Amino acid sequence: KNGHGTHTSSTAAGNIVSGASYYGLATGTAKGGSPESRLAIYKVCSNNGCSGASILAAFDDAISDGVNVLSLSLGDPPNLKPDLTSDVIAIGAFHAVERGIIVVCAAGNFGPEKSTVVNDAPWILTGAATT
């Protein structure tokens, strides 16, 4: 009901689906980026938002669980963007990268306006879409 973990996890590792189409157009096979992957999903958001403590705890859990890649589809609005010393995503990502884990983050949900990219710490692989 809240969040979009199912959507983002199916993009990362969704199973192969034959006969997929867009209302009968472009029929083919759909699949996530790596359907043979195993997923570990950590819930950090609730009806009250996404607390920094929950985000950092999820980073710690993922590091402890031995994940290879972390994919985060969350970030602050660009007008609230903290600096690298207080940004919990940047801090958690730094600790993960320090241990050899690739961290991929959404660039934000406020584009395609100027200066709306978040999660742009140099150790984070940031992805975005455009129109």
N, C-alpha and C positions, 0 to 999 in steps of 0.2 A: 504494500500500500504506500509506504513512504520510501523514498530513495529509488535507486535504479540499479541495484546490485545484480539482479537477474539479467538485465539488458547488457551491462558492461561485461559480465562474466561470459555471456554467450558470444559476445564479440571477440573476446580473447580466446576462448577454447570451445566454442559451440560445436555440437555434433554435426555430421554431414547429413544434409536433408536433400533428397532427390526431388525433382519436380517443383522446385520453388519458383515463384513468379511474382511479378507485381501486377495484380489484377489481370492475369493471363498474358502479360507481356514479359519479354526477357526470361523465358523459361530456362531453367538450368539447375545447377546444384549449388546450394548455399552451405557455407561452413564458417566457423570461427577461424581465427588466425592460426590456431594450433589445436585441432580437435583431439589429439592424443594426450594433451597435457592434463595434469591433475591440478585442481584448484584448491586453494585455501582462501576463504573469504572471511574478512573481519569487519563486523558492524561497528561503525563509529558514530553514526548519526541517529537521532531520535526526533520526536516531534518538537523538541526544544532546540534543535540544531546539532552541530557537530563540535563537541567539546575538544579542546586541545589535549586534555588528559587522555581522552579516548583514542585520539589519533596517535599520540605517542605510545600508548599502551599497545595499539595494533602494530605499530612499527616494531616494538620490542618483541611481541609475540611472533611476528613473521620472521624476524631475524633468528629467534630461538627455534622456530619450526624448520629452519633451513630452506626457505624459499629461494628461488633463483631470480625471479623477476617480481617487482611490485608495480602494480598499475593502479593509480589513484585517479578517480574521476570526481574530484572535489577541490575547492579552493576558495579563498576569500574573494569578495567583490573587489574590483580594482581600486575603489575609493578607500578601502580599509586595508590595503596591502601593507603588512608589517615589513620591517627590514629583516635581514637575514639572521639577526641575533634574537628575534622574537617570533619568527614565522615557524610554527610547529611542524609544518610539512617540510620546509627546508631543513630544519634541525633533524627530524626523524629520517629524512632521505639521506642526509649526510652520514648518519650512523649506519644506515643500510649500505650505502655505496662504499663506505670505509671497510665493510666486510665482503665486498665483491658482489653485491646485489644490484642489479640494474633497476633504476626507479624511473618509471614513465608516468607523467601526469598530464591531465587536461590543462590546456592553456587558459581556460575560463569559459564562462557562459555569457559574457557581456559584449562580445564582438558582433560584427566586425568593425567596431569603432576604434579609433586611435587610443593607445595607452590602456588597453583593457586586458593585456596578457598578464596572467599570474603564474605562479609556480615556475619562475624563470631563473632559479638558482643555477649556477654553472654546472652542478653535478647532477641535475635532473634533465632527463630527456623529455621535452615538452612538445606535445602535439596539438594541432589546431585544425579546424576546418574553415573554409571561407565560402563566400557566395559567388 
